[in-house]
Amino acid sequence: MEKEEAEIDRLPVHLLAYIFGLITSFTDLAQASSVCGKWKEGVKQSLALRNSLCFAGWKMDDDSTARLVRLAYNLKELDISRSRWGCQITDNGLYQISLTNCIGNLTSISLWGMARITDRGVVKLISRANSLQHLNIGGTFITDESLFAIADSCPHLKTVVLWGCRHVTEIGLRNLVNKCRKLESINVWGTRITVDCFIDLLNISPALQIKPPGAL
């Protein structure tokens, strides 16, 4: 007796893609992708439809993260903040992401708390993120080298979080504010910046919101 086809297997790929787009677990998506060729294509198309990806809370490595970002070529927002299991993403992962098709369309990137990345990876990533408007790079060990790259590559930047970035200096901050003329807000909590520097930043951009408010 011939086995009856399951109802879900009768769905066209575009409907499967819609269903898979509702799944937030990357583990579940990986398992669905391994069921059959049709489901694999559905997962692939679901990723292509996504405007945002958030890996916070997931144990991701360089290759798996870059592979998903590569498929999500309509992506606008990317959050690869440190997961609760410990971030496995390094400069190599940032380099791979910098080569994806979506990188030039990203308007928001969060690298919050990624202690294993350095200026080398950040500069590679930022150099092609020319549409970036919002950047969270707090809790990392970046230096002015990254700030110079941001200033040169992100003319549309509106907000930047540098929370706890104790290796950035006044030189990097002045250059950033001077070149990113659309910058509206900057979070410098926990940095080693003097009051004179804050005053200089406001002289460059009087409407700039410096957080925390008590910084001055």
DRENDO-1510 file (C-alpha; in Angstrom, 1 decimal, always signed):
<recs>
REC; n; res; u; v; w
REC; 1; MET; +0.0; +0.0; +0.0 .
REC; 2; GLU; +1.4; +3.4; -1.0 .
REC; 3; LYS; +2.1; +5.8; +1.8 .
REC; 4; GLU; -0.1; +8.9; +1.7 .
REC; 5; GLU; +1.7; +12.2; +1.3 .
REC; 6; ALA; +1.6; +14.4; +4.4 .
REC; 7; GLU; -0.4; +17.6; +4.1 .
REC; 8; ILE; +2.6; +19.9; +4.7 .
REC; 9; ASP; +4.5; +18.2; +1.9 .
REC; 10; ARG; +1.8; +19.4; -0.5 .
REC; 11; LEU; +2.5; +23.0; +0.2 .
REC; 12; PRO; +4.4; +25.0; -2.4 .
REC; 13; VAL; +7.8; +26.2; -1.4 .
REC; 14; HIS; +6.8; +29.8; -0.9 .
REC; 15; LEU; +4.3; +28.8; +1.7 .
REC; 16; LEU; +6.8; +26.7; +3.5 .
REC; 17; ALA; +9.2; +29.7; +3.4 .
REC; 18; TYR; +6.5; +31.7; +5.2 .
REC; 19; ILE; +6.0; +29.1; +7.8 .
REC; 20; PHE; +9.7; +28.7; +8.4 .
REC; 21; GLY; +10.0; +32.5; +8.7 .
REC; 22; LEU; +8.0; +32.3; +11.9 .
REC; 23; ILE; +10.5; +30.0; +13.5 .
REC; 24; THR; +13.0; +31.8; +15.8 .
REC; 25; SER; +15.1; +28.8; +16.7 .
REC; 26; PHE; +18.2; +28.4; +14.5 .
REC; 27; THR; +18.4; +24.8; +15.7 .
REC; 28; ASP; +14.9; +24.0; +14.5 .
REC; 29; LEU; +15.6; +25.7; +11.2 .
REC; 30; ALA; +18.7; +23.5; +10.7 .
REC; 31; GLN; +16.7; +20.4; +11.5 .
REC; 32; ALA; +14.0; +21.4; +9.1 .
REC; 33; SER; +16.5; +22.1; +6.4 .
REC; 34; SER; +17.8; +18.5; +6.7 .
REC; 35; VAL; +14.3; +16.9; +6.2 .
REC; 36; CYS; +14.3; +17.0; +2.4 .
REC; 37; GLY; +15.3; +19.1; -0.6 .
REC; 38; LYS; +12.0; +21.0; -0.6 .
REC; 39; TRP; +12.2; +21.9; +3.0 .
REC; 40; LYS; +15.8; +23.0; +2.6 .
REC; 41; GLU; +14.7; +25.3; -0.2 .
REC; 42; GLY; +11.9; +26.6; +2.0 .
REC; 43; VAL; +14.3; +27.4; +4.8 .
REC; 44; LYS; +16.7; +29.1; +2.3 .
REC; 45; GLN; +13.8; +31.3; +1.0 .
REC; 46; SER; +12.6; +32.1; +4.5 .
REC; 47; LEU; +16.0; +33.5; +5.3 .
REC; 48; ALA; +16.1; +35.5; +2.1 .
REC; 49; LEU; +12.8; +37.2; +3.3 .
REC; 50; ARG; +14.1; +38.3; +6.7 .
REC; 51; ASN; +14.9; +41.9; +7.4 .
REC; 52; SER; +16.5; +41.2; +10.8 .
REC; 53; LEU; +18.5; +38.5; +12.4 .
REC; 54; CYS; +19.3; +38.3; +16.1 .
REC; 55; PHE; +21.8; +35.7; +17.4 .
REC; 56; ALA; +21.8; +36.9; +21.0 .
REC; 57; GLY; +21.3; +34.0; +23.3 .
REC; 58; TRP; +22.5; +31.4; +20.8 .
REC; 59; LYS; +25.9; +29.7; +20.7 .
REC; 60; MET; +27.1; +30.6; +17.3 .
REC; 61; ASP; +30.5; +30.3; +15.6 .
REC; 62; ASP; +32.1; +32.1; +12.7 .
REC; 63; ASP; +31.0; +29.7; +9.9 .
REC; 64; SER; +27.4; +29.1; +11.0 .
REC; 65; THR; +26.8; +32.8; +11.6 .
REC; 66; ALA; +28.2; +33.8; +8.2 .
REC; 67; ARG; +26.3; +31.1; +6.4 .
REC; 68; LEU; +23.0; +32.4; +7.7 .
REC; 69; VAL; +23.8; +36.0; +7.0 .
REC; 70; ARG; +24.9; +35.0; +3.5 .
REC; 71; LEU; +21.4; +33.6; +2.8 .
REC; 72; ALA; +19.6; +36.6; +4.3 .
REC; 73; TYR; +20.5; +39.0; +1.5 .
REC; 74; ASN; +17.6; +41.4; +2.2 .
REC; 75; LEU; +18.8; +41.9; +5.8 .
REC; 76; LYS; +18.7; +45.4; +7.3 .
REC; 77; GLU; +19.3; +44.7; +11.0 .
REC; 78; LEU; +22.0; +42.3; +12.4 .
REC; 79; ASP; +22.5; +41.5; +16.1 .
REC; 80; ILE; +25.4; +39.2; +16.9 .
REC; 81; SER; +25.8; +40.3; +20.5 .
REC; 82; ARG; +27.5; +38.1; +23.0 .
REC; 83; SER; +25.3; +35.1; +23.7 .
REC; 84; ARG; +24.6; +33.8; +27.2 .
REC; 85; TRP; +26.6; +30.7; +26.3 .
REC; 86; GLY; +29.7; +32.6; +25.5 .
REC; 87; CYS; +30.4; +34.3; +22.1 .
REC; 88; GLN; +32.3; +32.1; +19.7 .
REC; 89; ILE; +32.5; +34.7; +16.9 .
REC; 90; THR; +36.0; +36.1; +16.1 .
REC; 91; ASP; +37.5; +38.5; +13.6 .
REC; 92; ASN; +37.3; +35.7; +11.0 .
REC; 93; GLY; +33.5; +35.7; +11.3 .
REC; 94; LEU; +33.3; +39.4; +10.9 .
REC; 95; TYR; +35.5; +39.2; +7.8 .
REC; 96; GLN; +33.2; +36.5; +6.3 .
REC; 97; ILE; +30.1; +38.6; +7.1 .
REC; 98; SER; +31.8; +41.6; +5.4 .
REC; 99; LEU; +31.8; +39.6; +2.1 .
REC; 100; THR; +28.0; +38.9; +2.1 .
REC; 101; ASN; +25.6; +40.6; -0.3 .
REC; 102; CYS; +23.6; +42.3; +2.5 .
REC; 103; ILE; +26.4; +44.1; +4.1 .
REC; 104; GLY; +26.0; +47.4; +2.1 .
REC; 105; ASN; +22.2; +47.5; +3.0 .
REC; 106; LEU; +22.6; +47.0; +6.8 .
REC; 107; THR; +21.2; +49.9; +8.8 .
REC; 108; SER; +21.8; +48.5; +12.3 .
REC; 109; ILE; +24.6; +46.3; +13.7 .
REC; 110; SER; +25.1; +45.2; +17.3 .
REC; 111; LEU; +28.4; +43.7; +18.3 .
REC; 112; TRP; +27.7; +44.2; +22.0 .
REC; 113; GLY; +30.1; +42.4; +24.4 .
REC; 114; MET; +32.0; +40.5; +21.8 .
REC; 115; ALA; +35.2; +40.2; +23.6 .
REC; 116; ARG; +36.9; +38.0; +21.0 .
REC; 117; ILE; +36.8; +40.5; +18.2 .
REC; 118; THR; +39.5; +43.2; +17.6 .
REC; 119; ASP; +39.9; +46.3; +15.4 .
REC; 120; ARG; +41.1; +44.0; +12.6 .
REC; 121; GLY; +37.6; +42.4; +12.3 .
REC; 122; VAL; +35.6; +45.5; +13.0 .
REC; 123; VAL; +37.4; +47.5; +10.3 .
REC; 124; LYS; +36.8; +44.8; +7.7 .
REC; 125; LEU; +33.1; +44.7; +8.6 .
REC; 126; ILE; +32.5; +48.4; +8.8 .
REC; 127; SER; +34.4; +49.3; +5.7 .
REC; 128; ARG; +31.5; +47.9; +3.5 .
REC; 129; ALA; +28.6; +48.9; +5.8 .
REC; 130; ASN; +28.0; +52.2; +4.1 .
REC; 131; SER; +24.3; +52.4; +4.9 .
REC; 132; LEU; +24.8; +52.0; +8.7 .
REC; 133; GLN; +22.7; +54.2; +10.9 .
REC; 134; HIS; +22.9; +52.5; +14.3 .
REC; 135; LEU; +26.0; +50.7; +15.8 .
REC; 136; ASN; +26.4; +49.1; +19.2 .
REC; 137; ILE; +30.0; +48.2; +19.8 .
REC; 138; GLY; +29.9; +48.5; +23.6 .
REC; 139; GLY; +31.7; +46.1; +25.8 .
REC; 140; THR; +34.5; +45.3; +23.3 .
REC; 141; PHE; +38.2; +46.2; +23.3 .
REC; 142; ILE; +38.2; +48.3; +20.2 .
REC; 143; THR; +40.5; +51.3; +19.9 .
REC; 144; ASP; +40.6; +54.5; +17.8 .
REC; 145; GLU; +41.4; +52.4; +14.8 .
REC; 146; SER; +37.8; +51.2; +14.7 .
REC; 147; LEU; +36.5; +54.7; +15.3 .
REC; 148; PHE; +38.5; +56.0; +12.3 .
REC; 149; ALA; +37.1; +53.3; +10.1 .
REC; 150; ILE; +33.5; +54.1; +11.3 .
REC; 151; ALA; +34.1; +57.8; +10.6 .
REC; 152; ASP; +35.3; +57.1; +7.1 .
REC; 153; SER; +32.8; +54.5; +6.1 .
REC; 154; CYS; +29.5; +55.4; +7.8 .
REC; 155; PRO; +28.3; +58.9; +6.7 .
REC; 156; HIS; +24.7; +58.1; +7.7 .
REC; 157; LEU; +25.4; +57.0; +11.3 .
REC; 158; LYS; +22.9; +58.4; +13.8 .
REC; 159; THR; +23.6; +56.5; +17.0 .
REC; 160; VAL; +26.7; +54.7; +18.4 .
REC; 161; VAL; +27.1; +52.9; +21.7 .
REC; 162; LEU; +30.7; +52.8; +23.0 .
REC; 163; TRP; +29.8; +51.7; +26.5 .
REC; 164; GLY; +32.8; +50.5; +28.4 .
REC; 165; CYS; +35.2; +50.9; +25.4 .
REC; 166; ARG; +38.1; +52.0; +27.6 .
REC; 167; HIS; +40.7; +51.9; +24.8 .
REC; 168; VAL; +39.1; +54.7; +22.7 .
REC; 169; THR; +40.6; +58.1; +23.1 .
REC; 170; GLU; +39.5; +61.7; +22.6 .
REC; 171; ILE; +41.2; +61.8; +19.2 .
REC; 172; GLY; +39.0; +59.0; +17.9 .
REC; 173; LEU; +35.9; +60.5; +19.3 .
REC; 174; ARG; +36.5; +64.0; +17.9 .
REC; 175; ASN; +37.2; +62.5; +14.5 .
REC; 176; LEU; +34.0; +60.4; +14.6 .
REC; 177; VAL; +31.8; +63.3; +15.6 .
REC; 178; ASN; +33.5; +65.6; +13.1 .
REC; 179; LYS; +33.0; +63.3; +10.1 .
REC; 180; CYS; +29.6; +61.7; +11.0 .
REC; 181; ARG; +27.6; +64.8; +10.7 .
REC; 182; LYS; +24.2; +63.0; +11.0 .
REC; 183; LEU; +25.2; +61.6; +14.4 .
REC; 184; GLU; +22.5; +62.3; +17.0 .
REC; 185; SER; +23.5; +60.2; +20.0 .
REC; 186; ILE; +26.7; +58.7; +21.4 .
REC; 187; ASN; +27.0; +56.6; +24.6 .
REC; 188; VAL; +30.4; +56.9; +26.2 .
REC; 189; TRP; +29.6; +55.5; +29.6 .
REC; 190; GLY; +32.7; +53.9; +31.1 .
REC; 191; THR; +35.2; +55.4; +28.7 .
REC; 192; ARG; +38.2; +57.5; +29.9 .
REC; 193; ILE; +37.1; +60.8; +28.4 .
REC; 194; THR; +37.6; +64.2; +30.0 .
REC; 195; VAL; +35.1; +66.9; +30.4 .
REC; 196; ASP; +37.0; +69.1; +28.0 .
REC; 197; CYS; +36.5; +66.4; +25.3 .
REC; 198; PHE; +32.8; +66.3; +25.9 .
REC; 199; ILE; +32.7; +70.1; +25.5 .
REC; 200; ASP; +34.7; +69.9; +22.3 .
REC; 201; LEU; +32.2; +67.3; +20.9 .
REC; 202; LEU; +29.3; +69.6; +21.6 .
REC; 203; ASN; +31.1; +72.5; +20.0 .
REC; 204; ILE; +31.4; +70.3; +16.8 .
REC; 205; SER; +27.8; +69.1; +17.0 .
REC; 206; PRO; +25.7; +71.2; +19.4 .
REC; 207; ALA; +22.6; +68.9; +19.1 .
REC; 208; LEU; +24.5; +65.8; +19.9 .
REC; 209; GLN; +23.1; +63.8; +22.8 .
REC; 210; ILE; +25.9; +62.4; +25.0 .
REC; 211; LYS; +25.0; +59.5; +27.2 .
REC; 212; PRO; +24.9; +59.2; +30.1 .
REC; 213; PRO; +23.5; +62.8; +30.7 .
REC; 214; GLY; +25.7; +63.3; +33.7 .
REC; 215; ALA; +28.9; +62.9; +31.6 .
REC; 216; LEU; +29.3; +66.6; +31.6 .
</recs>
